[in-house]
Amino acid sequence: MREFKKYPNRRLYDTKESCYVTVEDIRKIVLKGETIHVLDSKTAKDLTRSVLLQIISEQEGEGHEPILTNRVLEQLIRFYGAPMQNVVSRYIEQSITTFIEHQEKYRSRLQDLSGSEPFNLMRKALEQNVEFWNRLAQSGQDRKNKS
């Protein structure tokens, strides 16, 4: 887990690398698969969620399509304080985990089919098509010769 401290001047400090970082730097760390933890330098309050939400907000501000639509956000707000809040939270987390697992399996299968390059997949598909048409032409020729 990568630890950060947020100072009153709003600067973020990476305790592992001993340097100041930006929210964009933290986004890149998250993209690499690392888990982050952000603490307020004075109060030790956990600020991880607010930094993660800031990253999402900035991504949408840069023109990326929102994953959490307004309708989804409204529904989520309605769950806060409701008896099913914990169930919904676990359900969403498990759904995303399952989605990621299926996505990784799909990528792995595609890579197995194509080797390490997408071009190989196209080449294999073309070879299979040519082979199919050659067999079809050969079977037509064999039937013609038998008649």
Secondary structure, 3 states (H helix, E strand, C coil): CEEEEECCCCCEEECCCCEEECHHHHHHHHHCCCCEEEEECCCCCECHHHHHHHHHHHHHHCCCCCCCCHHHHHHHHHHCCCCCHHHHHHHHHHHHHHHHHHHHHHHHHHHHHHCCCHHHHHHHHHHHHHHHHHHHHHHHHHHHHHC
